[in-house]
Amino acid sequence: MQEVIFMKISDTKKLAAITAAFFITVTAFSGCSESANSSQTTSSVSQAAKSDIDASIAAEDTDVGYDEESSVGITFADGSAAIDGEGATAEGETVTISQAGTYILSGTATNGRIIVSADKTAEIKLIFNGVDITCADNTPLLVSKAKKVYIVLEDGTENVLTDSASYSLGEDDSNTDGAIFSKADLTINGSGTLTVNANYNPV
């Protein structure tokens, strides 16, 4: 049986660069463009034992299973996002999830976002199944409202989230400052990998 290692973040407002699998990979850039003064830092950190992360872990925090037939598929390609099911809408490459449920994300977005804006009682599972999202002027993953969000890294997949060196923010998201930004409890688990390229707030 393949070991599943996870990270649980409770009551966290800012998640600038986090990953979960057998290692963490964080790539920090001083700017979007290459220059003689730019720098890049990559670190690999082994995850601590589950008991060291959070002593009050619930069973659902380590659950990587899901029903594919009842899930909503979201596929990024060619400057747009195709949604197969209900509970999410797309405008270009920006996807807004507004209902509880499981959403399977795949494909590549060159200037896209995932926004979770659901009821405060909603529990949402995001399956990262080989998804690569770059956002040119904001965070690629924003959880603005939900009870809890689970990110599951599908076994054998590589997933990437990349933000920009500068954000274009409105009044409602003026404090957003990380490549992953959540106002709800967020758990990341699974045996795939997630790389976060944090340009705006590098570590």
HELIX and SHEET records of a PDB file:
HELIX    1   1 LYS A   50  ILE A   53  1                                   4    
HELIX    2   2 ALA A   59  THR A   62  5                                   4    
HELIX    3   3 GLU A  171  ASP A  173  5                                   3    
SHEET    1   A 7 MET A   7  ILE A   9  0                                        
SHEET    2   A 7 ASP A 185  GLY A 190 -1                                        
SHEET    3   A 7 LYS A 148  LEU A 153  1                                        
SHEET    4   A 7 GLU A 123  THR A 134  1                                        
SHEET    5   A 7 GLY A 101  ALA A 109  1                                        
SHEET    6   A 7 VAL A  72  ALA A  77  1                                        
SHEET    7   A 7 SER A  80  ASP A  84 -1                                        
SHEET    1   B 8 MET A   7  ILE A   9  0                                        
SHEET    2   B 8 ASP A 185  GLY A 190 -1                                        
SHEET    3   B 8 LYS A 148  LEU A 153  1                                        
SHEET    4   B 8 GLU A 123  THR A 134  1                                        
SHEET    5   B 8 GLU A 158  THR A 162  1                                        
SHEET    6   B 8 THR A 193  ALA A 198  1                                        
SHEET    7   B 8 ILE A  24  PHE A  29  1                                        
SHEET    8   B 8 GLN A  40  VAL A  45 -1                                        
SHEET    1   C 5 ALA A  88  GLU A  91  0                                        
SHEET    2   C 5 THR A  94  ILE A  97 -1                                        
SHEET    3   C 5 ARG A 113  SER A 117  1                                        
SHEET    4   C 5 LEU A 141  LYS A 145  1                                        
SHEET    5   C 5 ILE A 180  SER A 182  1                                        
END                                                                             
